[in-house]
Amino acid sequence: IDIPAGVFECHSMILVKKSHVKIRGAGRNQTTLQLADQSPTPVLVIGDDTIIQDAQGDWVTATRVSDIVVSDLTIDGNLLNQDVHNECGSGSCDGNVSAIRNNGITIRGASYVTVSNVTTHDAISGGLVTEKYCDHLHLLNFTSYGNHFDGFAGYQTQNSLFENLNLSRNHGAG
């Protein structure tokens, strides 16, 4: 999916729950996906939004995705025009294992995902957060700033490479 130069307003999350997808902007200073005012949702979610409990009792995504590339764009969470109390949609994050926080990018239950030449900023929660057992991620030339919580947070993630991350002015991790 090639996204041309411009600012594109997002009223709901972009959900990539199939493998072998490439999303490429015209450049991080040219293509922006911006969360619409008062939209309690993440911008981009890579992985299944359905959560199940596996045989070991772990909460995992119902299906795994792999071979995803996101590059050459900016994600603007539009924090000044959001309600920071709506970190998990309009509901609570507490005790809800299936909740997806309102991050710029959430990667969940995914393998072999590359994020390169991407900037996230001003998200209600984090700039980029990994969760639900990810592996073989590659973040390259990633910038994240001004998010209400994390610039980058990696939960349940292993065998991954993070290169040239610029994380600043976030209230939490990174």
C-alpha positions in Angstrom: 0.0 0.0 0.0 1.6 3.2 -1.1 0.3 6.3 0.7 1.1 9.6 -1.2 2.2 12.8 0.4 -0.4 14.6 2.5 -2.1 14.5 5.8 -4.7 11.7 6.2 -7.3 12.0 9.0 -8.0 8.7 10.8 -11.4 8.3 12.6 -10.8 4.7 13.5 -7.8 2.4 13.8 -6.1 0.9 10.7 -5.9 -2.8 11.5 -3.4 -5.0 9.7 -4.4 -8.6 10.6 -3.1 -10.3 7.5 0.5 -11.3 6.7 2.6 -10.0 3.8 1.6 -6.4 3.9 3.7 -3.4 3.1 2.6 0.2 4.0 4.9 2.9 2.6 4.5 6.6 2.7 6.2 9.2 0.5 8.6 10.1 3.4 8.2 10.8 7.1 8.1 14.6 6.4 5.6 14.1 3.6 3.0 11.5 4.6 1.1 11.9 7.9 -1.6 9.7 9.4 -3.3 11.9 11.9 -5.8 10.8 14.5 -9.1 12.8 14.2 -10.2 15.0 17.1 -11.8 13.2 20.0 -11.1 9.7 18.5 -10.3 7.3 21.3 -8.5 4.7 19.2 -5.0 3.7 18.2 -3.8 4.8 14.8 -2.2 1.6 13.4 -2.5 -1.9 14.9 -0.4 -4.7 13.4 -1.8 -8.0 14.5 -5.0 -9.6 15.5 -7.4 -7.7 17.7 -9.0 -10.9 19.0 -7.3 -12.4 22.2 -7.6 -16.0 23.4 -6.0 -18.0 26.2 -3.6 -20.7 25.0 -2.9 -24.1 26.6 -0.3 -22.6 28.9 -2.8 -20.0 30.2 -1.2 -17.0 28.3 -3.3 -14.4 26.6 -2.3 -14.4 22.9 -3.7 -13.2 19.7 -6.1 -15.6 17.9 -3.9 -15.6 14.8 -0.3 -14.4 14.2 0.7 -12.1 11.4 4.2 -11.9 9.8 6.1 -10.2 7.1 4.8 -6.7 7.6 6.7 -3.5 6.6 5.7 0.0 7.6 8.0 2.8 6.3 8.5 6.4 5.4 5.7 8.1 7.2 4.6 10.0 10.4 1.8 9.1 12.8 0.3 12.0 14.7 -1.9 11.0 17.7 -3.2 14.5 17.9 -2.9 14.5 21.7 -4.1 18.1 22.2 -7.5 17.2 20.8 -8.0 13.9 22.7 -9.2 13.0 26.2 -6.2 11.3 27.9 -8.6 9.5 30.2 -9.7 7.4 27.2 -6.4 5.5 26.9 -8.2 2.3 25.9 -11.0 3.5 23.7 -13.8 4.9 25.8 -13.4 2.0 28.3 -10.9 1.0 31.0 -7.6 -0.7 30.5 -7.6 -2.2 34.0 -8.1 -6.0 33.9 -9.1 -6.0 30.2 -6.5 -8.3 28.5 -8.0 -7.7 25.1 -7.8 -3.8 25.4 -5.7 -2.1 22.8 -4.2 1.1 24.2 -4.4 4.2 22.0 -0.8 4.1 20.7 0.5 5.5 17.5 1.5 2.0 16.5 0.7 -1.2 18.4 2.3 -4.5 17.3 0.7 -7.6 18.8 1.3 -11.3 18.2 3.5 -10.6 15.2 6.7 -11.9 13.7 9.1 -10.4 11.2 7.8 -6.9 11.3 10.0 -4.0 10.1 9.3 -0.4 11.0 11.7 2.0 9.3 12.0 5.7 8.8 8.8 6.3 10.9 8.0 9.0 13.4 5.2 8.8 15.9 4.2 11.7 18.2 1.5 13.0 20.5 -0.3 9.7 21.0 -2.8 9.3 23.9 -0.8 6.3 25.2 2.5 5.3 23.5 4.3 6.0 20.3 5.0 2.4 19.5 4.2 -0.6 21.8 4.8 -4.3 21.3 2.8 -6.9 23.1 1.2 -10.4 23.1 4.4 -12.3 22.2 6.2 -10.7 19.3 9.5 -11.8 17.8 11.9 -10.9 15.1 10.9 -7.2 14.9 13.2 -4.7 13.4 12.8 -1.0 14.2 15.2 1.2 12.2 15.4 5.0 12.2 12.4 5.4 14.5 11.6 8.6 16.3 8.9 9.0 18.9 8.2 12.1 21.0 5.6 14.0 23.0 3.4 10.9 23.8 1.3 10.9 26.9 3.1 7.7 28.1 5.7 5.7 26.3 7.9 6.6 23.3 8.6 2.9 22.9 7.7 0.0 25.1 8.4 -3.6 24.3 6.3 -6.2 26.2 6.6 -10.0 25.6 9.0 -9.4 22.7 12.1 -11.3 22.0 14.8 -11.9 19.3 14.3 -8.4 17.9 16.6 -5.6 16.7 16.2 -1.9 17.5 18.5 0.5 15.7 18.8 4.3 15.7 15.8 5.1 17.9 15.3 8.7 18.9 13.0 8.8 21.9 12.4 12.1 23.7 9.8 14.1 25.7 7.6 11.1 26.5 6.1 10.8 30.0 6.9 7.1 30.4 9.4 4.6 28.9 11.7 5.9 26.3 
